[in-house]
Amino acid sequence: MSGKDLNAEAEVARQLAIIRRGAVDIVPEEELEHKIRQSVISGEPLRVKLGLDPSAPDIHVGHAVVLYKLRQLQDLGHVVQLVIGDFTGRIGDPTGKSETRRQLTEEQVQTNARSYEEQVFKVLDPARTEIHFNSSWLAPLTFADVVRLASTLTVARMLERDDFKKRYVSGAPISIHEFFYPLMQAYDSVALKTDIELGGTDQTFNLLMGRTLQKEYGVSQQVALTMPLIEGLDGAQKMSKSLGNYIGVSEPAKAIYGKSMSIPDELMPRYYELLTDLSKEELDLLFRGLEDGSVHPRDAKMRLAYLLTARFQGVDAARVAQDEFVKVFQRGAMPDEISEFRIADGEAALYAILTAAQLAPSNSEARRLIAGGGVRIDGVQATDPAALVTPADGMVVQVGKRKFVRLRISE
C-alpha cells in the first residue's frame, strides 16, 4: 500500500472514530465507511441531512446533541442539509403522539422556521450549511407522483411504528394524511441525494424510510445515524420543555450557566461526551479524575456550565455568568442585577408575596419553602409559613440560592 493510500486509510479511521463518538446506531456502518473513503479519495464532501419540523421552534440542549454531531461532520469537511419541513410541518410528525396533531397554518410554519434558523447557527457553521424548505419539491408533486410514493410502502409496514401500533390497537383514530409524513420526510432524502441522515433514536423509523425510498427511486442509499435522547435536569426523564427539565439554547447566559450547575453529577460524563468539543484524551483524563477524586465534581460542573454557556451565548457572556455564579453561590453575595416586583403598600402574607412574584408556583409550595428555611428577607431567614410582612421599597426577597426579587412599592 502506497503512502497516499495509508494516509487515506488513516483519515477514514479518524473520521469514523469522531462520528462514532456518542452515537447509538449507524445503519449500516460498513456503508458509512465506504462513503467516507470515497469522499476522502475524491475530495467531495458528504451530504448530511437533518430534518426540522417547525412545530415547536424552541431548541434546547437535548436537541443540540444532534446539532453537535452535525458540527463535527462539518469540521470534517462535510456539508449539512438542513431541511425546514414547511410542507411536512402542516401535518406534524406523529412520532410519540397518541392522537392526530392539529395542522399548522402557513404563517405559523414560516414564523417557526425563521426561529429555527436563528437558533441552529449557535452550533452549526453557516458556511457549510444548506437551508432547504421541503415545500420546494413536495408541493409540485402531482397526484400521480403521490400515488407512486404511497405505493412504496404497505400499511403493515407503517403499523410497525410503535405510535401507530398503539393507536390502532387502542382504537384511537389515525388519519390517512399522517401516514404520508414518513413518506414525505423520506422523499426529502431522495430529492437531496442525502448520504447520511441524523436524528434521535425516536426517529429511527423515519431515517430508515429514507433508505427504503432512495432505493425505490434509484438513488444511492443514505446511512442512518441515531443519537441518544439525553436526560434532563431531573436526571430521569428525557429533556423536555413541557417537563421543565430543560436548558434552552436561547436563554440568557446566567440561566444557562445556573441550570447547567444543577445537572446531576452522574450525568456529567454523558453531557461532556455529547455536548462539548473536548477530545477523547481530555475526556478520559477528566473522567478518571472524577473517579479517583482528584477532580472535584463542582469544578467539573463549572467547566461544563462554562462550555455550554460559551457555545450558546458567547465567551464574554459565559465569563460574566461564571463570575456572577461564584459571587452569589460560592461567596454568598447578592447578584448585581435583581428583577423588580411592584407590590401594594401594606401588610401581606409572605407566602402570597412569593406566589405573586413568581418565586413559588403556588401558595402551598410557598409555605413549604418558608417552613423549610429556604426563604430570606434582606438576608434574614424566614421560617413561619403564616408570617405577615410589611414590604419596604427596595426589600430583597430570596428563595433558595438562585431566585431574588427586589420589591418596589406601587404608588
VEXDREN-2710 file (C-alpha; in Angstrom, 1 decimal):
% VEXDREN-2710
k/r/px/py/pz
1/MET/0.0/0.0/0.0
2/SER/1.4/3.4/-1.0
3/GLY/2.0/6.3/1.4
4/LYS/-1.0/8.1/-0.2
5/ASP/-3.3/5.1/0.4
6/LEU/-2.0/4.8/4.0
7/ASN/-2.8/8.5/4.6
8/ALA/-6.3/8.0/3.1
9/GLU/-7.0/5.0/5.4
10/ALA/-5.8/6.9/8.4
11/GLU/-8.1/9.8/7.6
12/VAL/-11.0/7.3/7.1
13/ALA/-10.3/5.8/10.6
14/ARG/-10.1/9.3/12.1
15/GLN/-13.4/10.4/10.7
16/LEU/-15.1/7.1/11.7
17/ALA/-13.9/7.5/15.3
18/ILE/-15.2/11.0/15.6
19/ILE/-18.6/10.1/14.0
20/ARG/-19.0/7.0/16.3
21/ARG/-18.5/9.1/19.4
22/GLY/-21.8/9.2/21.4
23/ALA/-23.8/7.6/18.5
24/VAL/-26.3/4.9/19.3
25/ASP/-26.6/3.3/15.9
26/ILE/-25.0/3.6/12.5
27/VAL/-27.1/1.7/9.9
28/PRO/-25.2/0.2/8.1
29/GLU/-21.8/1.1/9.4
30/GLU/-19.9/-0.6/6.6
31/GLU/-21.7/1.7/4.1
32/LEU/-20.6/4.8/6.2
33/GLU/-17.0/3.6/6.0
34/HIS/-17.4/3.2/2.2
35/LYS/-18.9/6.7/1.8
36/ILE/-16.2/8.3/3.9
37/ARG/-13.5/6.5/1.9
38/GLN/-15.0/7.7/-1.4
39/SER/-15.2/11.2/0.0
40/VAL/-11.5/11.2/1.2
41/ILE/-10.3/9.9/-2.2
42/SER/-12.4/12.2/-4.3
43/GLY/-12.3/15.3/-2.2
44/GLU/-16.1/15.6/-2.4
45/PRO/-17.9/16.3/0.9
46/LEU/-20.7/14.0/2.0
47/ARG/-24.2/15.4/2.2
48/VAL/-25.6/15.2/5.8
49/LYS/-29.2/15.8/6.4
50/LEU/-31.2/16.9/9.4
51/GLY/-35.0/17.4/9.1
52/LEU/-36.6/20.0/11.4
53/ASP/-40.4/20.0/11.6
54/PRO/-41.2/23.6/12.7
55/SER/-44.0/22.9/15.1
56/ALA/-42.0/23.8/18.3
57/PRO/-39.2/26.2/17.4
58/ASP/-37.6/26.5/20.9
59/ILE/-34.4/24.4/20.8
60/HIS/-33.0/23.1/24.0
61/VAL/-29.8/21.2/24.8
62/GLY/-31.5/17.9/24.2
63/HIS/-31.9/18.9/20.5
64/ALA/-28.4/20.2/20.5
65/VAL/-27.0/16.7/20.8
66/VAL/-27.7/16.1/17.1
67/LEU/-26.5/19.6/16.2
68/TYR/-23.2/18.9/17.9
69/LYS/-22.7/15.8/15.8
70/LEU/-23.6/17.8/12.7
71/ARG/-21.0/20.3/13.6
72/GLN/-18.4/17.6/14.0
73/LEU/-19.2/16.4/10.5
74/GLN/-18.9/19.9/9.2
75/ASP/-15.5/20.2/10.8
76/LEU/-14.5/17.0/9.0
77/GLY/-15.3/18.8/5.7
78/HIS/-18.9/17.6/5.0
79/VAL/-22.0/19.7/4.2
80/VAL/-25.1/19.8/6.3
81/GLN/-28.5/19.8/4.5
82/LEU/-30.9/21.5/7.0
83/VAL/-34.4/20.7/5.8
84/ILE/-37.1/23.0/7.3
85/GLY/-40.2/21.0/7.0
86/ASP/-42.5/23.8/5.9
87/PHE/-44.6/21.3/4.0
88/THR/-44.4/18.3/6.3
89/GLY/-45.0/20.7/9.2
90/ARG/-48.5/21.2/8.0
91/ILE/-49.0/17.5/9.1
92/GLY/-46.7/17.3/12.0
93/ASP/-44.5/14.3/12.9
94/PRO/-46.8/11.7/14.6
95/THR/-43.8/10.2/16.4
96/GLY/-44.7/9.6/20.0
97/LYS/-48.1/11.1/19.7
98/SER/-51.3/9.4/20.9
99/GLU/-53.6/11.5/18.8
100/THR/-53.7/13.4/15.5
101/ARG/-51.9/16.7/15.6
102/ARG/-53.6/19.9/14.7
103/GLN/-52.2/21.2/11.4
104/LEU/-50.2/24.4/11.4
105/THR/-51.0/27.4/9.3
106/GLU/-48.6/28.6/6.7
107/GLU/-47.9/31.7/8.8
108/GLN/-47.1/29.6/11.9
109/VAL/-44.8/27.4/9.9
110/GLN/-42.8/30.3/8.4
111/THR/-42.5/32.0/11.8
112/ASN/-41.3/28.9/13.5
113/ALA/-38.9/28.1/10.6
114/ARG/-37.2/31.5/11.0
115/SER/-36.8/30.9/14.7
116/TYR/-35.1/27.6/14.0
117/GLU/-32.6/29.2/11.6
118/GLU/-31.6/31.7/14.3
119/GLN/-31.0/29.0/16.9
120/VAL/-29.2/26.3/15.0
121/PHE/-26.4/28.6/14.0
122/LYS/-25.4/28.8/17.6
123/VAL/-23.8/25.4/16.9
124/LEU/-23.6/24.9/13.1
125/ASP/-21.2/26.6/10.7
126/PRO/-23.4/28.7/8.3
127/ALA/-20.7/28.4/5.6
128/ARG/-21.2/24.6/5.5
129/THR/-25.0/24.6/5.9
130/GLU/-27.5/24.5/3.2
131/ILE/-31.0/25.6/4.1
132/HIS/-33.8/23.8/2.3
133/PHE/-37.6/24.1/2.6
134/ASN/-39.2/20.9/1.5
135/SER/-42.2/22.6/0.0
136/SER/-39.9/23.3/-3.0
137/TRP/-40.1/19.7/-4.1
138/LEU/-43.1/18.3/-2.3
139/ALA/-45.6/21.0/-3.3
140/PRO/-45.1/20.4/-7.1
141/LEU/-45.8/16.7/-6.9
142/THR/-48.8/15.6/-9.0
143/PHE/-51.4/13.2/-7.7
144/ALA/-49.8/10.5/-9.9
145/ASP/-46.5/11.2/-8.1
146/VAL/-48.2/10.9/-4.7
147/VAL/-49.8/7.6/-5.7
148/ARG/-46.4/6.3/-6.8
149/LEU/-44.9/7.5/-3.5
150/ALA/-47.7/5.7/-1.5
151/SER/-47.1/2.5/-3.4
152/THR/-43.7/2.1/-2.0
153/LEU/-45.0/1.2/1.5
154/THR/-47.5/-1.2/2.9
155/VAL/-50.0/-0.5/5.7
156/ALA/-48.5/-3.4/7.6
157/ARG/-45.0/-1.8/7.5
158/MET/-46.5/1.6/8.6
159/LEU/-48.1/-0.1/11.6
160/GLU/-44.7/-1.3/12.7
161/ARG/-44.3/2.2/14.1
162/ASP/-44.9/1.9/17.8
163/ASP/-47.0/5.1/18.0
164/PHE/-49.3/4.0/15.1
165/LYS/-49.5/0.4/16.5
166/LYS/-50.6/1.6/19.9
167/ARG/-53.2/3.9/18.4
168/TYR/-54.5/1.2/16.2
169/VAL/-54.8/-1.4/19.0
170/SER/-56.5/1.1/21.3
171/GLY/-58.9/2.2/18.6
172/ALA/-57.6/5.8/18.6
173/PRO/-58.1/7.4/15.2
174/ILE/-55.2/7.6/12.7
175/SER/-55.8/10.0/9.8
176/ILE/-54.6/8.9/6.3
177/HIS/-52.6/12.1/5.9
178/GLU/-50.4/11.1/8.9
179/PHE/-49.2/8.0/7.0
180/PHE/-47.7/10.4/4.5
181/TYR/-45.4/12.1/7.0
182/PRO/-42.7/9.4/7.0
183/LEU/-43.0/9.1/3.2
184/MET/-42.6/12.8/2.6
185/GLN/-39.8/13.1/5.1
186/ALA/-38.1/10.2/3.3
187/TYR/-38.7/11.8/-0.1
188/ASP/-36.6/14.8/1.2
189/SER/-33.6/12.4/1.1
190/VAL/-34.5/11.4/-2.5
191/ALA/-34.7/15.0/-3.6
192/LEU/-31.4/16.0/-1.9
193/LYS/-29.5/12.7/-2.6
194/THR/-28.5/12.6/1.0
195/ASP/-25.6/10.5/2.1
196/ILE/-26.2/10.5/5.9
197/GLU/-29.3/11.4/7.9
198/LEU/-29.2/12.2/11.6
199/GLY/-31.9/12.0/14.2
200/GLY/-32.7/10.9/17.7
201/THR/-33.4/7.3/18.5
202/ASP/-37.1/8.1/18.3
203/GLN/-36.6/8.9/14.6
204/THR/-35.2/5.5/13.6
205/PHE/-38.3/4.5/11.6
206/ASN/-38.2/7.8/9.6
207/LEU/-34.5/7.6/8.9
208/LEU/-34.7/4.0/7.6
209/MET/-37.7/5.0/5.5
210/GLY/-35.3/7.4/3.7
211/ARG/-33.1/4.4/2.8
212/THR/-36.1/2.5/1.5
213/LEU/-37.4/5.3/-0.7
214/GLN/-34.0/6.2/-2.1
215/LYS/-33.6/2.6/-3.3
216/GLU/-37.1/2.7/-4.9
217/TYR/-36.1/5.9/-6.8
218/GLY/-32.7/4.6/-7.8
219/VAL/-30.7/6.9/-5.5
220/SER/-27.7/5.8/-3.6
221/GLN/-29.0/4.9/-0.1
222/GLN/-28.2/7.1/2.9
223/VAL/-26.7/5.9/6.2
224/ALA/-28.9/6.4/9.3
225/LEU/-27.1/7.8/12.3
226/THR/-29.0/8.0/15.5
227/MET/-28.1/9.9/18.6
228/PRO/-29.3/9.4/22.2
229/LEU/-32.2/11.3/23.8
230/ILE/-30.4/13.0/26.7
231/GLU/-31.9/13.1/30.2
232/GLY/-32.9/16.5/31.5
233/LEU/-32.0/18.3/34.7
234/ASP/-34.1/15.9/36.8
235/GLY/-31.7/13.1/35.8
236/ALA/-34.6/10.7/34.9
237/GLN/-36.8/11.8/32.0
238/LYS/-35.6/13.0/28.6
239/MET/-35.1/16.7/28.3
240/SER/-38.4/18.4/27.6
241/LYS/-39.7/21.9/27.8
242/SER/-43.1/20.6/29.0
243/LEU/-41.4/18.8/31.9
244/GLY/-39.4/21.9/32.9
245/ASN/-36.2/19.9/33.0
246/TYR/-34.5/21.7/30.0
247/ILE/-31.8/24.2/29.2
248/GLY/-32.9/26.4/26.3
249/VAL/-30.1/27.4/23.9
250/SER/-31.6/31.0/23.6
251/GLU/-32.0/31.5/27.3
252/PRO/-29.9/34.3/29.0
253/ALA/-26.3/33.3/29.8
254/LYS/-26.9/33.3/33.5
255/ALA/-29.9/31.0/33.2
256/ILE/-27.9/28.5/31.0
257/TYR/-25.0/28.6/33.5
258/GLY/-27.2/28.3/36.5
259/LYS/-29.2/25.4/35.1
260/SER/-26.1/23.6/34.0
261/MET/-24.8/23.7/37.5
262/SER/-27.9/21.6/38.6
263/ILE/-27.1/18.8/36.2
264/PRO/-26.9/15.6/38.3
265/ASP/-23.2/14.5/38.9
266/GLU/-23.8/11.1/37.4
267/LEU/-24.9/12.7/34.1
268/MET/-21.8/14.9/33.7
269/PRO/-19.8/12.4/31.6
270/ARG/-22.8/12.0/29.2
271/TYR/-23.2/15.7/28.8
272/TYR/-19.4/16.2/28.3
273/GLU/-19.3/13.5/25.6
274/LEU/-22.3/14.6/23.7
275/LEU/-22.2/18.4/24.1
276/THR/-18.6/19.5/24.2
277/ASP/-15.7/19.5/21.8
278/LEU/-13.2/18.1/24.3
279/SER/-11.0/15.4/22.8
280/LYS/-11.3/11.8/23.8
281/GLU/-7.9/12.2/25.7
282/GLU/-9.2/15.2/27.6
283/LEU/-12.4/13.4/28.4
284/ASP/-10.6/10.3/29.6
285/LEU/-8.4/12.4/31.9
286/LEU/-11.4/14.3/33.3
287/PHE/-13.4/11.1/33.9
288/ARG/-10.5/9.4/35.6
289/GLY/-10.1/12.4/37.8
290/LEU/-13.8/12.3/38.8
291/GLU/-13.5/8.6/39.7
292/ASP/-10.3/8.9/41.7
293/GLY/-11.3/12.1/43.5
294/SER/-8.5/14.3/42.0
295/VAL/-11.2/16.4/40.2
296/HIS/-14.0/17.9/42.3
297/PRO/-17.4/17.4/40.8
298/ARG/-18.2/21.1/41.4
299/ASP/-15.2/22.1/39.4
300/ALA/-16.1/19.7/36.5
301/LYS/-19.6/21.0/36.5
302/MET/-18.5/24.6/36.4
303/ARG/-16.3/23.8/33.4
304/LEU/-19.2/22.1/31.7
305/ALA/-21.5/25.1/32.5
306/TYR/-19.0/27.5/31.1
307/LEU/-18.5/25.5/27.9
308/LEU/-22.3/25.2/27.3
309/THR/-22.9/28.9/28.0
310/ALA/-20.0/30.0/25.8
311/ARG/-21.3/27.8/22.9
312/PHE/-24.8/29.3/23.0
313/GLN/-24.2/32.9/24.3
314/GLY/-20.5/33.6/23.6
315/VAL/-17.3/33.6/25.7
316/ASP/-17.8/37.0/27.2
317/ALA/-21.3/36.2/28.4
318/ALA/-20.0/32.9/29.8
319/ARG/-17.3/34.7/31.8
320/VAL/-19.8/37.1/33.3
321/ALA/-22.2/34.3/34.2
322/GLN/-19.4/32.3/35.8
323/ASP/-18.2/35.3/37.8
324/GLU/-21.8/36.0/38.9
325/PHE/-22.3/32.4/40.0
326/VAL/-19.1/32.4/42.1
327/LYS/-20.1/35.7/43.7
328/VAL/-23.6/34.7/44.5
329/PHE/-23.5/31.0/45.2
330/GLN/-20.0/30.4/46.4
331/ARG/-19.4/33.6/48.3
332/GLY/-22.9/34.2/49.4
333/ALA/-23.1/37.7/47.9
334/MET/-26.2/39.3/46.2
335/PRO/-26.3/39.4/42.4
336/ASP/-25.6/42.7/40.7
337/GLU/-28.9/42.6/38.8
338/ILE/-32.1/41.7/40.5
339/SER/-35.5/41.7/38.9
340/GLU/-38.1/44.0/40.5
341/PHE/-41.7/43.3/41.5
342/ARG/-44.2/46.0/42.2
343/ILE/-46.4/45.4/45.2
344/ALA/-49.2/47.4/47.0
345/ASP/-48.3/49.2/50.2
346/GLY/-49.4/47.5/53.4
347/GLU/-49.1/44.2/55.3
348/ALA/-49.3/41.0/53.3
349/ALA/-48.8/37.3/53.8
350/LEU/-45.2/36.3/52.9
351/TYR/-46.4/33.2/51.1
352/ALA/-48.7/35.3/48.9
353/ILE/-45.8/37.6/48.0
354/LEU/-43.7/34.7/46.9
355/THR/-46.5/33.4/44.7
356/ALA/-47.4/36.8/43.2
357/ALA/-43.7/37.5/42.4
358/GLN/-43.4/34.0/40.8
359/LEU/-40.8/32.9/43.3
360/ALA/-43.0/29.9/44.0
361/PRO/-45.6/28.2/41.7
362/SER/-48.4/28.0/44.3
363/ASN/-49.3/29.2/47.9
364/SER/-48.8/25.7/49.2
365/GLU/-45.3/25.4/47.7
366/ALA/-44.5/28.9/49.1
367/ARG/-45.5/27.8/52.6
368/ARG/-43.4/24.7/52.2
369/LEU/-40.3/26.7/51.2
370/ILE/-40.8/29.1/54.1
371/ALA/-41.1/26.2/56.6
372/GLY/-38.0/24.6/55.2
373/GLY/-35.9/27.7/55.7
374/GLY/-35.4/28.4/52.0
375/VAL/-36.7/32.0/52.2
376/ARG/-34.8/35.1/53.2
377/ILE/-35.9/38.7/53.6
378/ASP/-33.0/41.2/53.3
379/GLY/-30.7/38.3/54.2
380/VAL/-32.7/37.2/57.3
381/GLN/-34.2/33.7/57.2
382/ALA/-38.0/33.4/57.4
383/THR/-39.4/30.2/59.0
384/ASP/-43.0/31.0/59.8
385/PRO/-45.3/29.9/56.9
386/ALA/-48.1/32.2/58.3
387/ALA/-45.8/35.2/58.6
388/LEU/-47.1/38.7/57.7
389/VAL/-44.7/41.1/56.1
390/THR/-44.9/44.9/55.6
391/PRO/-43.0/45.4/52.4
392/ALA/-40.5/48.3/52.2
393/ASP/-39.3/49.8/49.0
394/GLY/-36.1/48.0/47.9
395/MET/-36.6/45.0/50.1
396/VAL/-35.0/41.9/48.7
397/VAL/-36.8/38.5/48.9
398/GLN/-34.7/35.5/48.2
399/VAL/-35.8/31.9/47.6
400/GLY/-33.1/29.2/47.6
401/LYS/-29.8/30.2/46.1
402/ARG/-30.9/31.5/42.8
403/LYS/-34.1/33.4/43.0
404/PHE/-34.1/37.1/44.0
405/VAL/-36.7/39.8/43.7
406/ARG/-36.5/43.4/44.8
407/LEU/-39.8/44.8/46.0
408/ARG/-41.0/48.2/44.8
409/ILE/-44.0/49.8/46.4
410/SER/-46.6/50.9/43.9
411/GLU/-47.7/54.5/44.2
END
